[in-house]
Amino acid sequence: MKPRLVFSPRYEVAGMTGHVFATRKFSLTANSLEETAVLVEPAEPSREDILLAHDETWTEKVMSGRMTEEDISRLELPFSPALSRAHRLAVGGTLLAARHALECGVGLHCGGGAHHAFRDHGEGYCALNDIAIAVLKLRKEGRIRRAAVVDLDAHQGNGTASIFAGDPGAFTFSMHQADIYPEKKERSTLDIELRAGTADAEYYDRLCRGLKAVMGFKPELVIYQAGVDVWENDSLGGLKLTERGVLDRDMAVREACLLHHVPVVVTLGGGYGPTPEDTARLHARTLRRFAGIF
């Protein structure tokens, strides 16, 4: 049986040609996996679902598309109704993938990972924190009590860390480059900061130690933010993982979840390669590795 891959063609937003955040990568990634997986389109979350992680004012701004200049500057995206819909659908996508994970061990989302979205604002291309909403929704339903976020994007998951600060039912692990965006870091449950130029061997060693701490929390669900901006040719990161190093990273997360019998959700996160095709190739390799759980 083919695994399910959650994806909406509406993740690709017109009018963003030339922007470093190339939404075309989502379609490119999904198209390359059509023979490997069954594509499943998500529904939008309810307003009540969004309010689990965001306040009333920010929720209204995102849903209505009415942003101030300051909001748009912080978000760093040309906000539009289509972009608002894409971000809302991505929330639904991570939630649906999380339900798949609880059913069969893995949920694959060709999107999501908006870890810079805070309770009261968005930033860094992230309007709604799909990771936090999915965890809080499943906890509200009584499906899980304890969840862990494994965030291996090159940039710290500051929004996720902030939303879950002081929450005993969540373990947030972010391993990221220390000297890049966001300038002000939040405190995750566990932060591992890396110097620019960190390559495969050191990265893998430190990751394995971090994953040991995550599994010591005994989560009932892991959401993996699998940003590929750790790749050595990424335009916004300074880490030096080879393509093999990115693959080994993914396999370390996969094997840890399998060993400890923890369902895992994969979200794409960041990736800013020389071309959208380069980025999509790396994202597709990550999703294929986790599809192998089937």
N, C-alpha and C positions, 0 to 999 in steps of 0.2 A: 504494500500500500504506500502511495506517495505521501510525504508529509504535507501539511498545510502551510502555506506562506501568506501571511496577512499583508495586503497591499491594496492601495487605491491609486488609479491613474491620476486622480486629482491631487496627489502629493506633488506632482509636477505643476508649477505655477508659471503661467505666461507672464512676460514682461520683466523677467529677471535675467535676461541675457547679459552676460558679462559680469554678473555678481559672483563673488568668490564662493558664495553658498549656491552651488549649482543644483537646483532641484531636479534637473534632468537625470541626476545620478540614480534617483529612485526607480524611474522607469527602466533605465538601462540595466540596473541590477535585477529587477523583476523579470525583464524579458530574457535575460540570460539563464534564468532558473525555471522557465516555463516547462521544460521537459523533466525537471527534477522534482517539482512540487506542484501542488494544486493551489492556484491563487484564490484567496478568499478576501472579499472586500469588507471592510469594517463599516459600522454605523457610527454616527456622531454620538458623543456622550450627552447625557442630559445636563442641564444647567446645575442641578443638584450634585451631579458627579464632579463637575469642575470645581464647585464650591468646597469640596472636601479638601482641596489643597490650595485654593486661591480665595482671596477676599472678594467681596461683592463688587467693589469698584473696578478691580482689574478684570474680573470675569465679564462685567458689562462692557468694558472697553474692547475686549477681544471679541465678544459675541456680536457687538454692534459695528465693530470696525472703526469706531471713533477714537482716535489716538491723538494725544497732544504731540507737538514737535519734540518735546523732551522724551516722551514715550518712544517715538520712532527712532530718535537718535540713540537711545540706549539699546533698543532692539536691533538696530543696524540692518533693518530690512525695509523695503518699500511696501509698507503695509497696505493691504487691499482686501476686499471681500473674499477673493479667491484664496489669498494667503491665510486669512482667518479660517476659512473652511478647511484648508489643508492641515492647519495645526489642530483644529478640533477633531478631524478625522484621525489624525495620528494618535490622539489620546484614545479614541475608540479602538485603534489598531493595537496599541500596547495592551489595553484591557482584554481584547479578544485573544491575543497571543498568550496572555497570562492564563486565561481560562483553558486554552489548549494545553499549556504546560501542566496544569493541575490534572488534566484528563490523561495525558500520555507521556509526561516527562519533559517535553520541550515545546516551547512556543516560538515561532519564527516571525519576526516583524520586519518587513522591508521598509523601515522608517522608524520614527521615534527616537528616544534618547535625548530629549530636550532638557538637559540637566542644568542649564543656566537660568531657567525660569523660577522666580521667587514667588512667594505667596502674593505679593502686592505689585509685582512688576515683571516684565520680561527683559531679557538682555541676551547679547551674544547669539542672535538668530533663534532664540527660544522664547516662544510666547506662552506656552502652557506646559507644565511639567507632567508629561504623560507617565513617567516612572512613578512619581509620588501619587498621582491620582489612581493608578492601577492598584498599588499596594493598599491605599486607604479604602478603596472600594471593596476589595476582596476581604479586608479585615472587617469592614462594616457588615458584610454579608455573612461573616463567620466562617469563611472558607479557609482563612489562615489567621494565625496570631503573630507570627514572627517572620519577617522578611529581611533579606539582605540585598543591597545594591552593590554590584561590583562594577565600578566605573573606571574603565581603562582608556578613556579618551585622553589625548595629550593635555587637555585643559581640565582643571579641577571642576568637579560637579558641585559648584558653589550653591546653586539654587536648591538642589536636592538635599545637601547638607543642612542648609538653613531651615527648610521645611520640616525635616525630621530631627532637628536639634532637641535633645532632651527626651526623645521618644524611646521608651524601653523596648518597644516592639520592632524597632528598625535598626539595622546595622548598616551604616554607609561607609564603604571603602572606596577611596579615590586614590589612584596612583597616577601621577601627572608631572609634567615639567614645571619646575618651581618658578622660572623667571619669565613666564609668558602670561597672557590673559587667563583668568582675571587678576588684575593687580592686587586687589584685596581678596584674600582667600577666606573662606568660612571654615569652621572646624567640623570635619567629618568624624565619625566614630574612629576611623583609622585613615590617616593621610600618609602616603609615602611620596615624598617629593624627590624628583630626579633632576640632575643637572643636564643642561643641554649637551648633546653628544652621547648620551647614554645609549649603548648598543645592546645587541641580543643577549649576551651571556649575563651581564649585570642585571638587565631588565628581568630576565626569566628567574634569576635567583631571588630577587626582591619580591617578585610577584608570588612565587611559591610560598614565601613566608607570610605574605599578606593573606593569601587564600587559606592558609592554616588558621589564622585568626578568625576569618569569616566563618569557616566551618565550625569553629569552636562555639560560635553563637547558636548553633543548631537551627538555622533558618528552615522554614517550611517552603520557601520560595526564594529563588535568586533572580534578580533582574540584572542582566549583563548589558552595560552600555559599552558597545564594542567599537568605539570610534577608531578609524584607521588613520587618523592624523599623527599616529606614532611612527608611521612609515618614513624612511629616510628622505624621500623626495616630496614630502608634503610641504605646501607653501606657507602654512601657518604654524607649524611645529618645528622644534629643533632636536627632537630625538632621532636616533639613527638605527631604528629597527629595519632589517632587511625584510623582504617579503617572507622569507623563511621564519624570521623572528616574529612577524605578525601571526603567522600560522601556529608557531609554537605557543605563543601567548593564548590564542583561542583554544588550543588543545589542552593547555593547563587548566583553563576554566572548565572546559567540557569534562575533563577527567575528574576534577575535584567534585563536580556536581554528581557525576555518575557514581563515584566511590562512596559518597555520603548520601546517595539516594535522594537528592534534592532536585525538584523540578526547576528548570531554568528557562527564562525568557530572554531572547536575544533582540536587542534594539540596535540600530545602526550607529547613531551618534555622528560625530564629525568625520570629515575627510575632504581634503582640499588638494588633491593631486594635480599634476600638470594639466590633465584633461579630465572631464567627467568620466570618460571611459576608463581611465586608470583607477579612479576612485571606485567606480562600480565593480571593476574586476576584483579589487580587494574585499569589498563588501560581500560580493557573491561567494568568494572563497570562505569567508567566515560563516555565512549561512549554510553552505554545503557541509562544512565540518559538523555543525550542530544537527543538520538534517540526518547525518550519519547515525545519530542515536536511534533512529528508526531501524 
